[in-house]
Amino acid sequence: MVRGTFASRPTRMTDRIVPHFHNDLGVPVITIGAREFMCVGALPPFDHPHVYCDMGDDAEYVCPYCSTLYRHDPALAPNEARPAECALSPDFV
């Protein structure tokens, strides 16, 4: 039997929740606090395949499905967006 904490275990993507964003409003730019996120396009049931997006060191990312431009703002929390309505509620995920 192995004892100890999970603190010594490497971090995996499944260990954290990746924030989801949508562009049901059709705005040209969504500013978000995350660099790694999911774009779902419009709100379900009109969403596109949920795409994992990673900005890396860049400040902007364009979704390959819906062409929404996402812009990173470190002043926002990872699950926050501007406009705020573009942050997808965990109830939909």
N, C-alpha and C positions, 0 to 999 in steps of 0.2 A: 504494500500500500504506500502510495506517495503522499506525503504531507507537505504543506506549505501554502503559499498564497499564489494567486494568479499574476502577481506583479512581476515575477521572473519570466513569465511566458511572453513570447513575442506578440506584438499587437497585430491583429488581423482585421481586415475590412469588416468582417462580421461582428467584431467587438464594438463597433460604434454604428450609430445610425447616420446614414448619408442623407442630408437634407434634399428634399424634392421641391422643384419650382415649376411653374406653368406660366404660359403667356395667353391665357384666355382673353385678356384685355386687348391683345394685339399691339402692345407698346413696342417701340423700336429698341429700347434698352431696358434691361432689368439689372439693377445694382444689387449685389448679394455679398454676404459676409463669408461665404465658403469658397474655397478654391477647388474642392472636390464635391460634386453634387450630381443630382439626377435631373434631367429635363424630361418632362412628360408631354410637352406641347400644350394642348388645350386641356381643360378639365375633363376627367372621365365622364362619359364614355367616348368622347371625341379625341382622346389622347393618342399620341403616336407611341411607338415602342419606347419604353423608358430607357434613356441613354445615359450611361455613366460618363460624366465629363470631368476632366482634370486639367485645370489651367496651368499646372506646374508653376513656373516662375512668372508667367505672363499675367497681365492685369485684365485681359479680356479673352472671351471664348465665344465662338459662334456654334450653335447647335447644328449638327449636320442634317437633321430632319426638318426642323421648322425655321432655321436661320435666325433664331432669336440671338441677339447679342447680349451676353452676360458680362458685367463689369464688376470686378472685385473692389470692395471697400472694407478695409480692415477695421473700421470703426463699427461695423455692423456685426452682430452675433452670427455664427455660422448658419443658423436657420432663419435669419431675417432677410427681407428683400425690400427694395424700393422700386416700385410701389409695393406696399405691404401685402396687398391682395394676391401677389404672385407667389407667395410662399404657400406650398401645398400642405394642408393640415395632415398630421400623422394618421387621421381617420381614413384618408383616401389611400394611403400607402399600403 
